[in-house]
Amino acid sequence: MRTGRLLFLGRFVVAAAATQPWLDESLDTELRLQMFLGQLNETQIFAMVQGDTVLDDNGTGVNACIGHISGNETLGMPAICMGDGPAGVGNSMNNVTTFPAPVTAAAARNTTLQYAYGQALAQEHLAKGRNVVLSPTINIVRSPSWGRAAESFSEDAWLTARMAVAQVQGIQSQHALACPKHLAAYNQETNRFGLDPGWTAVDAVVDRRALHELYLPAFKATVQEAAAAANDWGFAGFVVADWYFAHRSTVAAANNGLDLSMPGGSLEDSYGFPAYYGDLLVDAVRNGSVAWSRVRDMAARIWRPMFAVGAVDHPVTGNATAVARTSAHLQIAQQIAEEGMVLLKNRDSLLPLSARNHVTELHGGFVIDSTRVTEPPYDYLARHGAAEGIDFRYAEAFPGTDAYETAPSSMFRELNATYWTTTDFSGPANQTVAIDNITIASYPAALWTAWPDVFSEQYRGLFLPNTTGLYRFSLYGQGDANLTLDGQPIVAMTKQNFGNPVLGSVRLTAGRPVDLRLDFSMGYSLSTGNYGVTLGVDMANATHLTLPAGQDDLVAQVARASAKTLVLLGSNSAVHMPWLHAVDGLLETWYPGQQVGAALERLLYGDVSPSGKLPVTFPGIDDDVSIKNRNAVSLPQIQADLTANFSESLLVGYKWFDQHRVEPLFPFGFGLTYSQFALHDFSVSEAATTNTTFHCHATLANIGNATAKQVVQLYVAYPPHAREPPKLLRGFAKVELAAGTAKAVAIDVAKSDLQIWDDVAEDWALVPGVYEFLVGFSSRDIVARQTVYIG
């Protein structure tokens, strides 16, 4: 029956081309677009620029779409269905592949693999009925404290652009549309949504040179190289707000380039934001504030890429319940994990594991013992270990980073809750009641008033430890919360609108009660579900770079008790490592996806060598206001007020460390393998015919004893009067070599990629002078140099 319907649709499209020429694939894209728009009346065009999505209370589409524009069956045009996300199909879809986080792909430095990932990502979205993929995230990791660092690629604009272009090309090769995000200086979660009730969000203040050279290049590259936003890039597609947050001005949004309002809705919508196009846009056109030609251009920009990538000619047929995951996709996920994990320490060749490691004891967490993967990594490692004569033992030393079980009433005494109908505990208290424990939505029903519901509450009582040791606490819910015990801050939760647990820990003594105070404020929320806070106990931006809930202490204790210690680190970005000197091995796994077990098995036992390179600098010191070098110049900061001043300008990541001559814990581009490599015969020559490109050549030799992949990295140092950072990444090549072999490596650098932004001319310029080309294995491991004069 399904085949019959598909054949019928195929014949219909062919037959319709004669009477509906915009469906004729042989015609020019722009001609087809204009013919289609010519069939629409004014009301239909207005409907094209505002979503008609239906979302549930958690912001998840009730069908496959997180964003939706109805198609036109009469005209043979498909609906537009959008979905997250960068690490695989998101929005609570089942039967999809959990791919590694994008930071893993950036560490892999493999654009061919990233292209294949883009294809697989599009295929799974299409299988779920989606034809617009809201990916990749290509914001610069300005600070390792950024809560979404793992969702993006790197601190470096060049690396981010290379990965972005490869993924977008892969997505759009499958007749799905890619939507890179978030244009442009979105680099922190603090005040991302703004402060209620006006939702005045953080203002990122960035100088124009930094904007053009650091925060925009990846977006520009996807437009110019991948045909994925601004007119001066030749961009012909559409710009869509990130769900709700252009509601502040209909006229300004429309006149300054915002083409599409998502997800749509009204004051009665569950999220409470009015549609900022719809009737408001109609009124703006009627009173002359927005030209009708602009609205028609908005509709044209939305449908032009749909024609261009073939989404109109290959209408999506999937559905939300389809099984999108395939064995080929699992293999891609595994390869990204294998190539993206970064070996940071390997003292005395602890890895790969062998029979000399007679007993290996695994202390768990997500990486070792997890129900989130099809087979826990422990099973892979133990099974392989048995064949190698290694006795594996497992002990759960850390339960992971989920919210803990709700603290039971038996652990509290004299627990009371006081409620206010304000967000800041001001005014007279509404009431005080005795409660058993602290859970979401525990406040009295009498506090409900007309939308939006706002309140604050304070829990006071005694917490009774029943054993002596480390207690881990979690806060889960929506709003702001601060937990203290005997006045000591334990854990704080800020603007947790999407319900991520926040963790903290403290050592307590059995039978010794401590004063508990939990202040909670529920402001204007992005969701109607899960008002309140839950306190969990167990035997978003990070405010610091330490591992959560006492894990640093755990690593240190294991290291003291073990002859050899290997740490498998799963982190969002860089973290502080006070225990590094005490451990023998360290493998950064990032967020490795569901194939983590198979990937770890092959890496730890030496079936494949690690080859990942850090896409971010690991500073080795906490990223807070106390991080200063000898000149009192601080690292880029996550800022808590409503103005984020990017005062560091171009000096983000390794460029800051180079400029201020500060030694990082691990430099950008660093990563060990199971072999050793050498580079020689480095040369740089200008293209003889075009005079637009420099050809860089070197010979890479594997001088070790294992087959491995190495990443050759090319940096460029500018003439001093260019006022650039000490060096910038401008190319890389990943090469696999067997032990004892060598290979010629070529990296081209276009002269246009050496231009800087001239603030005076408001354009790109190539600064004359002496340029130094540097080649090596990390930003701090430079092997050879060549100078070139550009006139």
C-alpha positions in Angstrom: 0.0 0.0 0.0 2.8 2.4 0.8 4.6 1.7 -2.5 1.3 2.4 -4.4 1.0 5.8 -2.7 4.6 6.7 -3.4 4.2 5.7 -7.1 1.0 7.8 -7.4 2.7 10.8 -5.9 5.6 10.4 -8.3 3.3 10.3 -11.3 1.3 13.3 -9.9 4.4 15.5 -9.8 5.4 14.6 -13.3 1.9 15.3 -14.6 1.6 18.4 -12.6 4.7 20.0 -14.1 2.8 21.0 -17.2 0.0 22.8 -15.3 2.2 23.8 -12.3 5.5 24.8 -13.9 7.1 25.7 -10.6 7.3 21.9 -10.0 9.4 21.4 -13.2 12.9 20.5 -12.0 14.5 21.4 -15.3 13.6 25.1 -14.9 15.8 27.8 -13.2 15.4 27.9 -9.4 14.6 31.6 -9.3 12.1 31.3 -12.1 10.3 28.5 -10.3 10.2 30.5 -7.1 8.7 33.5 -8.7 6.1 31.5 -10.5 5.1 29.8 -7.2 4.9 33.1 -5.3 2.8 34.5 -8.1 0.1 32.0 -7.2 -0.2 33.2 -3.7 -2.6 35.9 -2.4 -1.7 38.4 0.3 -3.1 36.3 3.1 -1.1 33.2 2.0 2.1 35.2 1.8 1.6 36.6 5.3 1.0 33.0 6.5 4.4 31.9 5.0 6.4 34.2 7.3 5.0 32.9 10.7 5.1 29.4 12.0 2.0 27.5 13.0 3.7 25.1 15.3 1.9 23.4 18.2 4.2 22.8 21.2 3.7 21.0 24.5 4.5 22.5 27.9 8.2 21.6 27.6 8.6 23.2 24.2 8.5 20.0 22.2 6.5 19.7 19.0 3.4 17.5 19.4 4.3 16.2 16.0 7.7 15.8 14.4 8.2 19.6 14.0 9.6 22.1 16.5 8.9 24.6 13.8 6.3 24.3 11.0 4.9 26.2 8.0 2.0 24.6 6.3 2.4 23.6 2.7 0.0 24.0 -0.1 -1.4 20.8 -1.5 -3.3 22.5 -4.3 0.0 24.0 -5.6 1.9 20.8 -4.9 4.2 22.4 -2.3 5.3 20.5 0.8 5.1 21.8 4.4 8.3 23.1 6.0 9.1 21.0 9.1 12.1 22.0 11.3 13.8 20.1 14.1 16.8 20.2 16.4 19.7 19.4 16.7 23.4 19.4 16.2 24.2 16.1 18.0 21.4 14.0 16.3 17.7 14.3 16.0 16.4 16.1 19.1 13.1 17.2 20.6 12.5 13.9 22.4 12.4 11.8 19.2 12.9 8.1 19.7 14.7 5.5 17.5 17.4 7.9 16.4 21.2 7.8 16.7 22.8 9.6 19.7 25.8 11.0 18.0 28.8 12.5 19.8 28.6 16.1 20.8 29.9 18.5 18.0 33.0 19.4 20.1 34.0 15.7 19.5 33.8 16.2 15.7 35.9 19.3 15.9 38.5 17.4 17.9 38.5 14.7 15.2 39.6 17.3 12.6 38.2 15.2 9.8 36.1 17.1 7.4 35.3 14.1 5.3 33.8 12.4 8.3 31.9 15.6 9.2 30.4 15.6 5.7 29.3 12.0 6.2 27.8 13.0 9.6 25.9 15.8 7.9 24.4 13.2 5.5 23.4 10.9 8.3 21.9 13.7 10.3 19.8 14.8 7.4 18.7 11.2 6.7 17.5 10.7 10.2 15.6 14.0 10.2 14.0 13.2 6.9 13.0 9.8 8.3 11.2 11.6 11.1 9.3 13.9 8.6 11.6 16.9 8.9 13.1 18.8 6.0 14.9 21.6 7.8 17.8 20.6 10.2 18.5 23.3 12.9 22.2 22.6 12.8 25.1 23.2 13.1 25.7 25.4 16.1 28.7 27.5 15.1 29.2 29.9 18.0 32.7 30.6 19.2 33.6 29.0 22.6 34.6 32.3 24.1 34.8 30.8 27.6 35.0 27.1 28.6 32.4 28.0 31.2 29.8 28.4 28.5 27.0 25.9 29.1 26.6 24.9 25.4 30.3 24.7 24.6 30.0 21.0 23.7 27.2 21.8 21.2 29.5 24.1 19.2 32.9 23.3 17.7 35.7 25.4 18.9 37.3 28.6 20.2 38.8 29.1 16.8 37.0 30.7 13.9 38.8 28.8 11.1 38.3 25.4 12.6 34.6 26.2 13.3 34.2 27.3 9.7 35.8 24.1 8.2 33.6 21.8 10.3 30.5 23.9 9.6 30.9 23.9 5.8 31.4 20.2 5.7 28.3 19.5 7.8 26.1 21.8 5.9 27.2 20.4 2.6 26.5 16.9 3.9 23.0 17.9 5.1 22.0 19.6 1.9 23.3 16.8 -0.3 20.2 14.9 1.0 17.7 17.5 -0.1 17.3 18.8 3.4 17.9 22.4 4.4 20.6 23.2 7.0 20.0 26.1 9.4 23.4 27.2 11.1 22.9 28.9 14.4 23.0 31.2 16.4 23.9 34.4 14.6 26.2 35.7 15.9 27.7 36.7 19.3 25.8 34.1 21.4 28.4 33.0 23.8 26.8 32.6 27.2 23.7 31.3 28.9 23.6 33.8 31.7 20.7 36.2 30.9 20.2 34.5 27.6 16.5 34.6 28.0 16.5 38.0 29.7 14.9 39.2 32.9 11.1 39.0 33.4 8.7 40.5 32.8 10.1 42.4 29.9 12.6 39.7 28.9 15.4 42.2 28.4 18.2 39.9 27.4 22.0 40.3 27.7 23.5 42.8 25.2 26.8 41.4 23.7 29.0 44.4 23.0 31.6 43.3 20.5 33.9 45.6 18.4 33.4 45.3 14.7 36.8 43.8 14.0 36.3 41.0 16.4 32.8 40.5 15.1 34.0 40.1 11.5 37.2 38.1 12.2 36.0 35.9 15.0 32.3 35.6 15.4 31.0 35.8 11.8 33.5 33.8 9.7 31.8 30.4 10.2 28.4 31.9 9.2 30.0 33.6 6.2 31.7 30.4 5.1 28.5 28.3 5.2 26.8 31.0 3.0 29.6 31.4 0.5 31.0 27.8 0.4 28.1 25.6 1.4 25.2 27.8 0.0 23.6 27.7 3.4 23.6 36.2 6.9 23.7 39.1 5.4 23.3 40.7 1.9 27.0 41.5 1.5 27.7 37.8 1.6 25.4 37.1 -1.3 23.0 35.4 1.0 19.6 34.6 -0.6 18.1 32.4 2.1 16.1 33.2 5.3 16.9 34.3 8.8 14.7 32.9 11.6 14.6 33.9 15.2 15.6 31.3 17.8 12.0 30.6 18.9 10.2 33.6 20.5 13.0 36.0 21.1 12.4 38.6 18.4 9.1 39.5 20.0 10.4 42.9 21.1 9.6 44.7 17.9 7.7 43.6 14.9 8.7 46.5 12.7 12.4 46.5 13.6 12.6 42.8 13.2 11.1 42.8 9.7 13.0 45.8 8.4 16.3 44.5 9.7 16.3 41.1 8.1 14.3 38.7 10.2 12.4 36.7 7.7 10.6 34.1 9.8 8.8 34.2 13.1 8.9 30.9 15.0 7.1 29.1 16.4 4.1 31.3 16.1 1.4 31.5 18.7 -0.7 34.0 20.6 -1.1 35.3 24.2 -2.9 32.0 24.9 0.1 30.0 23.7 1.6 27.8 26.5 4.8 29.8 26.4 3.0 33.1 26.8 4.7 35.2 24.1 2.5 36.9 21.5 3.1 36.3 17.8 5.3 39.2 16.7 4.4 38.8 13.0 0.8 37.6 12.2 -1.7 40.4 12.7 1.0 42.8 13.9 2.9 42.5 10.7 -0.3 43.0 8.7 -0.9 46.2 10.6 2.6 47.3 10.0 2.2 46.9 6.3 -1.1 48.7 6.4 0.3 51.7 8.1 3.4 51.8 6.0 5.9 50.8 8.7 6.9 47.8 6.7 6.8 47.7 2.9 4.8 45.0 1.2 7.8 44.3 -1.0 9.8 43.4 2.1 7.1 40.8 3.2 7.1 39.3 -0.2 10.9 39.1 -0.1 10.6 37.4 3.3 8.5 34.7 1.7 10.8 34.4 -1.2 13.8 33.9 1.1 12.0 31.1 2.9 11.1 29.2 -0.2 14.2 29.9 -2.4 16.5 27.4 -0.5 13.7 24.8 -0.4 13.8 24.8 -4.2 17.6 25.1 -4.4 18.4 22.0 -2.2 15.6 19.9 -3.8 13.3 19.8 -0.8 10.4 20.8 -3.0 11.2 18.1 -5.6 11.8 15.4 -3.0 9.0 16.0 -0.4 9.6 14.4 2.9 7.6 11.2 3.6 8.9 10.3 7.1 6.9 10.4 10.3 7.7 10.9 14.0 7.4 7.2 14.9 9.8 5.9 12.2 13.0 4.1 13.1 15.7 6.4 11.7 18.7 4.8 13.2 20.8 2.6 10.9 23.9 0.5 11.2 25.7 2.9 8.9 24.8 5.8 11.2 26.1 3.9 14.2 29.4 3.3 12.5 29.7 7.1 11.8 28.9 7.8 15.4 31.6 5.3 16.5 34.2 6.8 14.2 33.6 10.3 15.4 34.0 9.1 19.0 37.1 7.2 18.1 38.8 10.1 16.2 37.5 12.8 18.5 38.6 11.5 21.9 41.8 13.2 23.0 44.6 11.4 24.8 46.0 14.1 27.1 48.4 12.0 29.3 49.9 8.5 28.9 52.7 8.2 31.4 54.9 5.1 30.9 52.7 4.0 28.0 49.8 3.0 30.3 47.7 2.7 27.2 47.0 0.6 25.3 45.9 -1.9 27.9 47.5 -5.3 27.8 48.0 -8.4 29.9 50.5 -6.5 32.0 47.5 -4.7 33.5 46.5 -7.8 35.5 43.7 -6.2 37.4 41.7 -3.2 36.2 39.1 -1.7 38.6 36.6 0.6 37.0 34.9 3.3 39.1 31.8 4.2 37.3 29.8 7.2 36.1 28.3 7.7 32.7 31.3 6.6 30.7 31.5 3.2 32.3 28.1 2.2 33.5 25.1 3.8 31.7 21.6 3.0 30.7 21.8 5.7 28.1 23.6 3.5 25.6 22.6 0.3 23.9 25.3 -1.6 25.7 27.3 -0.2 28.7 31.0 0.5 28.0 31.9 -1.8 30.9 30.5 -4.8 28.9 32.8 -4.0 26.0 35.9 -3.5 28.1 35.3 -6.5 30.4 34.6 -8.8 27.5 37.7 -7.8 25.6 39.8 -7.8 28.8 38.9 -11.4 29.5 40.4 -12.4 26.2 43.6 -10.4 27.1 43.8 -12.0 30.5 42.7 -8.9 32.4 40.5 -9.2 35.4 37.9 -6.4 35.3 36.1 -5.3 38.5 33.5 -2.6 38.8 32.5 -0.4 41.6 30.1 2.5 41.2 31.9 5.5 42.8 29.8 8.2 41.2 26.2 7.8 40.1 26.4 10.3 37.2 25.1 13.8 36.7 21.3 13.2 36.7 19.1 14.6 39.4 19.3 12.4 42.5 16.4 10.7 44.2 14.2 13.2 46.1 15.4 13.6 49.6 13.1 11.5 51.8 11.1 13.1 54.7 13.1 11.0 57.2 16.1 13.2 56.5 14.3 16.4 57.6 13.1 17.8 60.9 10.9 20.9 61.4 10.8 21.6 57.7 8.6 24.6 56.8 8.0 26.5 53.6 7.1 30.2 53.5 5.5 31.5 50.3 5.4 35.0 48.7 3.5 36.1 45.6 6.5 38.1 44.5 9.7 36.9 42.9 12.0 38.5 45.4 10.6 37.5 48.9 9.3 41.1 49.2 6.0 42.1 50.9 4.1 40.1 53.5 4.5 36.4 53.3 1.4 34.7 51.9 1.6 31.8 54.3 3.9 29.3 56.0 3.2 25.6 56.1 4.9 22.5 57.4 6.0 20.1 54.7 7.6 16.6 54.5 10.2 17.2 51.8 11.0 19.5 49.0 9.5 18.7 45.6 8.3 20.4 42.5 4.9 22.1 42.7 4.7 21.7 46.4 3.3 25.2 47.0 -0.3 25.8 47.9 -2.9 26.0 45.1 -4.2 29.3 46.6 -1.1 31.0 45.3 -2.2 30.6 41.7 -3.2 33.8 40.1 -3.7 34.9 36.5 -0.9 34.1 34.1 2.1 34.5 34.4 2.4 32.8 37.8 5.3 34.2 39.8 6.2 33.5 43.4 9.1 32.9 45.7 9.5 30.4 48.6 11.9 29.7 51.4 12.4 26.3 53.0 13.9 26.2 56.5 14.6 23.2 58.7 17.1 20.7 59.8 18.8 18.1 57.6 19.8 14.9 59.4 22.8 12.9 58.0 22.4 9.2 58.8 25.9 8.3 57.8 29.3 10.1 57.8 30.7 11.0 54.4 30.2 13.0 51.3 26.6 14.0 50.5 25.7 15.0 47.0 22.8 17.3 46.4 20.9 18.1 43.2 18.4 20.9 42.5 16.0 20.3 39.6 13.2 22.5 38.3 12.7 25.9 36.9 13.7 29.3 38.3 16.5 30.4 40.7 17.4 28.5 43.8 20.2 28.5 46.4 20.8 25.8 49.0 22.9 26.4 52.1 23.7 24.1 55.0 24.8 25.8 58.2 25.2 29.0 56.1 27.6 27.3 53.7 26.7 27.6 50.0 26.2 24.1 48.6 24.5 24.4 45.2 22.8 27.2 43.2 20.5 27.0 40.3 19.9 29.9 37.9 17.2 30.3 35.3 16.9 26.5 34.8 14.0 27.0 32.4 14.6 23.6 30.7 15.0 21.6 33.9 18.7 20.6 33.9 19.8 19.3 37.3 22.5 21.3 39.1 24.8 19.4 41.6 26.8 20.2 44.7 28.4 18.2 47.5 29.5 18.5 51.2 30.9 16.2 53.9 28.6 15.7 56.8 28.7 13.7 60.1 26.1 11.1 61.1 23.8 12.3 63.8 24.9 15.9 63.6 22.0 18.0 62.2 22.7 21.0 60.0 20.5 24.0 59.3 19.0 23.8 55.9 17.9 26.9 53.9 16.7 26.8 50.4 15.6 30.0 48.7 13.6 29.6 45.5 12.2 32.2 43.1 9.9 31.3 40.2 9.8 34.2 37.7 8.1 34.4 34.4 8.8 31.0 32.8 9.3 29.7 29.3 7.1 26.7 30.2 4.0 26.0 32.2 5.2 22.6 33.4 7.3 21.8 36.5 6.9 25.0 38.4 9.0 24.8 41.6 12.1 23.0 42.7 13.0 19.5 43.8 15.9 18.8 46.3 17.6 15.5 45.6 20.3 13.9 47.7 22.7 11.0 47.1 25.4 9.1 49.3 23.6 25.3 32.6 26.9 27.9 32.8 29.3 26.5 35.2 30.4 29.0 37.8 33.8 27.4 37.8 35.7 24.7 36.0 35.9 22.0 38.7 34.2 18.7 38.2 30.7 18.6 39.9 29.7 16.9 43.1 33.0 16.0 44.6 34.5 14.2 41.6 37.9 15.9 41.9 38.1 14.4 45.4 37.1 11.0 44.0 39.8 11.0 41.4 42.4 12.0 43.9 41.4 9.2 46.3 41.4 6.6 43.6 44.8 7.8 42.5 46.2 7.5 46.0 44.9 3.9 46.3 45.9 2.6 42.9 49.2 1.7 41.4 48.2 3.1 38.0 45.2 5.4 37.4 43.5 6.2 34.1 40.9 8.9 34.0 38.2 8.9 31.3 36.9 12.4 31.3 33.6 13.3 29.9 33.2 17.1 29.9 31.4 19.9 28.1 34.7 21.8 27.6 37.9 22.5 29.5 38.0 21.7 33.2 40.3 22.2 36.1 42.4 19.1 37.1 44.0 19.5 40.5 44.7 15.7 40.4 46.5 15.6 37.1 49.9 15.1 38.5 48.7 12.0 40.4 47.2 10.1 37.5 49.0 8.1 34.8 46.6 8.4 31.9 43.9 10.9 30.8 41.5 10.5 27.9 39.0 13.3 27.2 35.9 11.6 25.8 33.7 14.7 25.7 30.0 13.6 25.3 30.7 10.6 23.2 27.2 9.3 22.1 25.7 5.9 22.2 28.7 4.1 20.6 31.0 5.1 23.4 31.5 1.5 24.5 32.7 0.2 21.1 34.9 3.3 20.6 36.5 2.9 24.1 37.1 -0.8 23.5 39.1 -0.1 20.3 41.0 2.9 21.7 41.9 1.5 25.1 43.1 -1.9 23.7 45.0 -0.4 20.8 42.9 -1.5 17.9 43.0 2.1 16.9 45.2 4.9 18.1 43.8 8.1 19.6 44.0 11.0 17.1 41.9 13.8 18.6 43.2 17.3 19.0 41.9 19.8 21.5 39.5 22.3 19.8 39.7 24.4 22.9 42.5 25.5 25.3 42.5 23.9 28.7 43.6 26.8 31.0 44.5 24.8 34.1 43.0 27.6 36.3 39.4 28.5 37.0 37.7 30.8 34.5 36.5 33.4 36.9 37.5 37.0 37.8 40.5 35.7 39.7 42.2 34.4 36.5 44.8 37.1 35.7 48.3 37.0 34.4 51.1 39.1 35.6 49.7 42.2 33.9 46.3 41.7 35.5 44.6 40.9 32.2 41.8 38.4 32.7 40.5 35.7 30.4 37.2 36.3 28.6 34.4 36.0 31.2 30.8 34.9 31.4 29.2 38.1 32.6 26.2 38.3 35.0 24.8 41.7 34.2 22.8 42.7 31.1 25.8 44.0 29.2 28.5 41.5 28.2 31.6 43.5 27.1 33.8 41.4 24.9 36.7 43.6 25.9 39.3 41.0 24.9 38.4 41.6 21.3 40.3 39.0 19.2 42.1 37.4 22.1 39.9 34.4 22.7 41.3 30.9 23.5 44.9 30.1 22.5 45.3 33.7 21.2 44.9 35.1 24.7 47.5 32.6 26.1 49.9 33.4 23.3 49.5 37.2 23.6 50.0 37.2 27.4 52.6 34.4 27.4 50.6 32.3 29.8 51.3 28.5 29.8 48.0 26.6 29.5 47.5 23.2 31.0 46.9 21.7 27.6 47.2 23.9 24.5 44.8 24.2 21.6 45.5 21.5 19.1 47.2 19.2 21.6 46.6 15.4 21.5 48.8 12.3 21.9 48.8 9.2 19.8 50.2 5.7 20.4 53.1 6.5 18.0 55.6 9.4 17.4 55.8 11.6 14.4 58.3 14.0 12.7 57.9 16.8 10.2 60.5 17.9 7.8 61.1 19.6 4.4 58.6 22.4 5.1 58.2 24.8 2.3 55.9 27.6 1.2 55.5 28.8 -2.4 53.1 31.2 -4.1 50.9 29.8 -6.8 52.6 30.7 -10.1 49.5 31.1 -12.2 46.9 32.7 -10.1 49.0 34.6 -7.5 46.1 34.1 -5.0 47.2 31.0 -3.0 50.2 29.8 -1.0 51.1 26.2 -1.3 52.5 24.7 1.9 54.3 21.4 1.7 55.9 19.1 4.3 56.8 15.5 4.8 55.2 13.7 7.8 56.9 10.6 9.1 55.7 8.0 11.6 58.8 7.3 13.5 57.1 5.2 16.2 55.9 1.6 16.4 52.1 1.9 15.8 49.8 2.9 12.9 48.2 6.2 13.8 46.7 9.3 12.5 48.3 12.7 13.0 47.0 16.2 12.4 49.4 18.6 10.8 48.5 22.1 11.8 49.4 25.3 10.0 49.4 28.7 11.7 50.2 32.1 10.3 51.9 35.0 12.2 51.1 38.5 10.8 53.2 41.6 10.4 53.2 43.5 13.7 51.4 46.5 12.2 48.4 44.3 11.4 47.7 44.1 15.1 46.6 40.5 15.0 47.1 37.9 17.7 50.5 36.2 17.7 49.3 33.4 15.3 46.1 32.1 13.8 45.2 28.7 12.6 44.8 28.7 8.8 44.9 25.0 7.8 45.2 21.4 8.9 45.5 18.0 7.4 44.8 14.6 9.0 47.0 11.8 7.8 47.1 8.1 8.7 50.5 6.4 8.5 51.8 3.0 9.3 54.9 2.7 11.5 58.0 3.5 9.7 56.3 5.2 6.7 56.2 8.8 5.5 53.9 10.9 3.3 53.9 14.3 1.6 51.3 16.7 3.1 50.0 19.7 1.3 48.0 22.6 2.7 46.8 25.6 0.7 46.2 29.0 2.1 44.3 31.5 0.1 45.5 35.1 0.3 41.9 36.1 0.9 42.1 34.1 4.2 44.9 36.3 5.3 42.9 39.5 5.1 42.0 41.4 8.2 39.0 43.7 8.9 39.7 47.4 8.4 37.5 49.4 10.6 38.2 52.6 8.8 37.4 51.3 5.3 34.7 48.9 6.7 36.1 46.2 4.4 38.6 43.4 4.3 42.2 44.3 3.5 45.5 42.4 3.0 48.2 44.0 5.0 51.6 44.2 3.3 54.6 42.9 5.1 56.4 39.7 6.3 54.2 36.8 7.2 55.5 33.7 9.0 54.0 30.3 8.2 54.3 27.9 11.1 53.7 24.1 11.0 53.5 21.7 13.9 51.3 19.4 16.0 49.6 22.0 18.3 49.5 25.8 18.8 52.5 25.4 21.2 54.3 22.6 19.3 55.7 24.4 16.3 58.2 22.3 14.3 59.1 24.5 11.3 58.8 28.1 10.1 58.9 29.9 6.7 58.6 33.6 6.0 56.8 35.1 3.1 56.6 38.8 2.0 53.3 40.0 0.7 53.5 43.4 -1.2 
